[in-house]
């Protein structure tokens, strides 16, 4: 029973992490745009993340049916984390947009796992 509880906590934390990132980016956007001098590309920071998530979610759903939920979930968390790290290291808007792409690809793996009821 403890094993299932840990799995549920990990899934809930991953969902929180991928969901709250939009709130964090929205709050920090004026500072980010000012620091990276990228007002003209501001909308791409949100768009690329949402687009990548929307495209990859059904793909990961199918892959999780074929390969199992755990490897897809772990891959998604790793990609999201790498994308987050790269976003934090971004020195220009194009790099930030590409990092957000990686982040969105990772987030796309978390969503289908959460909506499937057999976590173990």
C-alpha positions in Angstrom: 0.0 0.0 0.0 2.9 2.4 0.8 4.3 1.8 -2.7 1.0 2.9 -4.3 0.9 6.0 -2.1 4.4 7.0 -3.2 3.4 6.5 -6.8 0.3 8.7 -6.4 2.3 11.4 -4.6 4.9 11.4 -7.5 2.1 11.7 -10.1 0.4 14.5 -8.2 3.7 16.4 -7.8 4.5 16.0 -11.5 1.1 17.3 -12.5 1.5 20.2 -10.1 4.9 21.0 -11.6 3.7 21.0 -15.2 0.5 22.9 -14.4 2.0 25.6 -12.2 4.8 26.5 -14.7 2.4 28.6 -16.7 1.5 30.7 -13.7 5.2 31.2 -12.9 6.1 32.2 -16.5 3.1 34.6 -16.6 4.2 36.3 -13.4 7.8 36.5 -14.5 7.2 37.5 -18.2 7.8 41.2 -17.9 11.2 40.6 -16.3 12.1 37.9 -18.8 11.1 40.0 -21.8 13.0 43.0 -20.5 16.2 41.0 -19.7 16.2 39.2 -23.0 15.0 42.1 -25.1 12.3 40.0 -26.8 9.0 41.8 -26.7 8.3 40.9 -30.4 8.7 37.1 -29.5 6.9 37.1 -26.2 3.9 35.2 -27.4 6.0 32.3 -28.6 7.1 31.5 -25.0 3.6 30.4 -24.3 2.6 29.2 -27.7 5.4 26.8 -28.2 4.9 25.2 -24.8 1.1 24.7 -25.4 1.6 23.6 -29.0 4.2 21.0 -28.0 2.1 19.7 -25.2 -1.0 19.5 -27.4 0.8 17.6 -30.1 2.7 15.2 -27.9 0.0 14.3 -25.4 -1.9 11.8 -27.7 1.4 10.4 -29.0 2.6 9.7 -25.4 -0.9 8.2 -24.6 -0.4 5.7 -27.4 3.2 5.0 -26.5 2.3 4.5 -22.9 -0.3 1.8 -24.0 2.5 0.1 -26.0 5.6 0.6 -23.8 4.1 1.1 -20.4 3.3 4.1 -18.3 6.4 4.3 -16.2 9.0 4.7 -18.9 6.9 7.4 -20.6 6.2 9.2 -17.4 9.9 9.2 -16.4 10.9 10.4 -19.9 8.4 13.2 -19.7 9.6 14.3 -16.3 13.3 14.2 -17.4 12.5 16.2 -20.6 10.4 18.7 -18.6 13.2 19.1 -16.1 15.9 19.6 -18.8 13.6 22.1 -20.5 13.2 24.0 -17.3 16.9 24.0 -16.7 17.6 25.3 -20.2 14.9 27.9 -19.8 16.6 29.2 -16.7 19.9 29.3 -18.6 18.5 31.0 -21.6 20.5 34.1 -22.7 18.3 35.1 -25.6 14.7 34.7 -26.7 15.3 32.0 -29.3 17.1 29.8 -26.8 14.3 30.3 -24.3 11.7 29.4 -26.9 13.6 26.2 -27.8 13.9 25.4 -24.2 10.2 25.9 -23.7 9.7 23.5 -26.7 11.6 20.8 -24.8 9.6 21.6 -21.6 6.3 21.3 -23.5 7.4 18.0 -25.1 8.1 16.7 -21.6 4.8 18.0 -20.1 2.9 16.2 -22.9 4.0 12.9 -21.3 2.6 13.7 -17.9 -0.9 14.5 -19.0 -2.0 11.1 -20.5 -0.4 9.2 -17.6 -2.6 11.1 -15.1 -5.8 10.4 -17.0 -5.3 6.7 -17.0 -6.6 5.0 -13.9 -4.2 2.1 -13.5 -1.1 3.8 -12.1 0.7 0.6 -10.9 
